[in-house]
């Protein structure tokens, strides 16, 4: 799953590219899958105003490096603010063509069934920058610094983890927020581990019972800020070499959510379209 992100508190200036890594290298082995996560509130500050929260996240990943990767993502939460309950619904559809360096995104968010954000657009990596054409709600074009797109960033994390790299930095563009900014990230990767029998997700992740995973943490920073800064968002998770993630922690600063994998469906063979 790849809107995922990691930390250290310094301003990142340049896209970090690992030695020997091609900008549009095709990831092999990213398995098409559908994952369902139950979301609960782990902690919240008084400032957040949140008394309780629960929800569900569904993530579906399809395609191959030959034909491109598509994702469908939905995240619904029910938030108790004490004086009332609010239901949020975030939906995202993307398509990424690694060979051509292109990325298409369509993001919508609803609060209590009312649409409050709808951002669509296309992005193209020219090698030295990313050109973005926003098609909704306001049509405009802009350019941002050279960045990884989501599947490409996932490949980078897996490749570096396989080489034993533990801390690295990247700039990414995933079309989130208003679709007009990049994020600077710091990733921390732990040593490979095997699931224990006491792991609460072991049943849902039964197909990966014998596989190692990496504990991963990613911090996202605002690319417009200067000097030492706090991340705007942190995410940690267990990452398998095929791109499946579980045991999520989503840290938004004023509150922290935990995501437990409850269902995993493998939808096809990795790179089947490329044979």
N, C-alpha and C positions, 0 to 999 in steps of 0.2 A: 504494500500500500504506500502511495507516495505523496500525498501532502504530509511529510514527516520531517522533523527538524531538530538541530542540536546546538551546544553552547560553549562559550568562553567569552570573557568580557572585553574584547578589543574590536576596534573598527577594522573591517576587512576592506581592502582597497581593490584587489584584483581577483578575477576568477582563477582559482587554483586548479591546475590541470596536472594530473599525475604523470610522471615520466612514462613514456611508452603508451599513453592512452590517447586514442584517436577521438577527436571531437564528436564524430558521428559513428563511433564503433557500435556495431549491432550487439545488443545484449543477447546472450544465449541462455536458455533455460528459465526465462521468466514465465512461470506457468499461468495459463488462463485459469482464473478461479473466482469464486464468489464467497465472500466472508461476511459473517454477521457478528456484530459486537453488541453486548449489553453495556450501557453506559450508566455509571453512578457517580454521585458527587463524593469526592475523596476528602476535600476540605474547602472552606470558603472563609474569607475575611469578613469582618463586620461591614467593611466598606462596600462589599459586593451587594449586600442586601438580600442575598440568596439564603433561604432556609433549607431548601432541599431541591434536588434535581435528579432526574432519571431520563433515560432515553435509549435509542437504538441507532446504530450506524450500520449501513449496508454498503459494501464496496464490491463492485464487479469489474474484473480486468480481463480483456480479451485481445486476441490478435497475435502478431508475431513481428519480428524485426523486418521481415520481407514485405508484409502488407500494412504495417503500422499497428499501433496499440490504441485501443479505445477503453475508456473507463466510464462507469456510471456510479455515482456516489450519492447517497442520501443519508442525512443525519437529522433525526427528529428528537427534540428534547422537551420535557415538561418541567417548567421552572416555577417553584413556589417562592414568591417574593414576600410572603407574610401577609400582605394586604391584597393579594390576588395571585392567580396562576397564569403564566404565559406559556404558549406553545410555539417553539421555533422549528422551522423546517428548512434545511439547507439542501439544495440539489445541485449537482454538477455533472456535466457531460463533457468529455474531452476526447480528442483524437490527436495522436502524435506520430508523425512520419520521421523516423530517425534518419533514414537515408537522405531525405530532402531537407532535414532541419526545419520542419514546420510543425506548428502546434495550433490546434483549434480548441476553443473553450466556450462553454455556455453555462453560466452560474446564476442561480436564482435563490433568493432567500425570502421566506415568509414568516410573519409573526401573527399568530392567531388567524391563520388562513388569508391574511392580507399580504400581497406582494410588496416588499419594501426594497428589494434590490434585484436588478436583472442586467447582467453584464455579459455580452457576447463579443467575440473577436477572433482574429487570427494573428499568429506571430511567426516570423521567419528569422532564422539565425543566418546572418550574412558572414559570420566568421569573426568580425570585429565589433558587431553590435547586434541587437535584436530589433527588428522593425515590427511594430504592432499596428494593426488596423482594427480599431474598435467599431463594431457595427451596431451596437445597441447598449444603452438607450440613445447615446449621442455618438454620431459618426465622427471619428477623428483619427488621424494617424500620428504616431510618435515613435521615437527611438529610445532604447535603453541600452545599458552596457551589455556586453556579451555574457550570456547566461546559459546554464543547463535548463532543459525542460525536464518534466518529472521522471519519465522513464529513463532518460539519459542520466539523470541524477541518481536514480536507484542503481543503475549499472555502475556508476562511479563508486557509490558506497560499497557495493558488493566486491568490486575489483580491488579496492583499497583494503577492505577487510580480509580478503583472501591473501593479500600480500603482507598482512600483519601490521598495517598502518593503524595507529590508535587515535590520532587526532589530526583532522584536516579541515580546510576551509573551502567553501564554494559559494558562487553566486547563482541563484536560481530564479526562474520565472515560471509561475504556475497558473497565471490568470486569475488569482484570487483577489479579494478586496475589490478595487475598481478596475482591475486588469491593466494598470498602467505603471506598475512598479516592480522592481526586482527585490529579492531579499538576500542578504548576506547571511551565511550559515556557518556554524562550527559544528562538526560532527565528532563524537567520541564513541569509539567502538571497543567493547570489551572482548576478552578472549572467548573462543568458541566453547559452548556448553551443551550438555545433553539434558533433555527434560527429565525431571524426577517423577517417580510414580505418584508422588503427592501433589504434583502440579495440578491446580484446579482446571486448567484448560486441556489437559492431556487427552481427555476423551474426544473433545471437539477437534483436536489436532492429531487424531489417531493416524492419519496417513503420513504424518511426519514424525512418528514416535521414535524412529531410529536415527533421525537426522539431527545434526548439530545446529545450533542457532547462535547468533551474536547478540549480546545486549547492546543496544544502540541508543544514543541520546543525541538529539539535534536541537540547537538553539537558533532562532531566527532573529535577525536584527534589521532595523529600518535602514535602508541603504542611503537615506538622506541625512542621517545624523553623523556628527563628527565627534571625535574624542571617545573616551571610555563611556560605555553605555550598557544598560541592562537589556537583555533580549525582550522582544515584544511577545514572544511565544516560545515555549519549550515542549518538546515531545520526546518520549522515550518508549521503546518497544523491543520485542524480541524479533529478530530478522533471520529468516532462512535464506539459503542461497538461491532458492527459486523465486524469491520476491514476496513470499507470504509473511505477514507480520501478525503478532498477537501480543497480549499483555500490555495494552496501551496505557500511557499516562499522558494526559493533555493538560499542560500548565499554562493558564491564561493570566497569571499574576494574582488577581484577586480571588480566583477560584481554580481548583484542580479537579479534573475528571479522570476516572479510571475506566478502561474499556476491556471487557473480558470476551474473548472469542467463544461464541456459543455454537457456531455452525460453519463448516468449511466444505465447499464443493469444488473439486477440481473439474474444470470444464473442457479440458483438452490436453494434448501433449505439447510441451514447449517446442516452439519453432516447427510445428507440424506443417505449416504452410510453406516452409522453406525447403522441403525435401524434393 
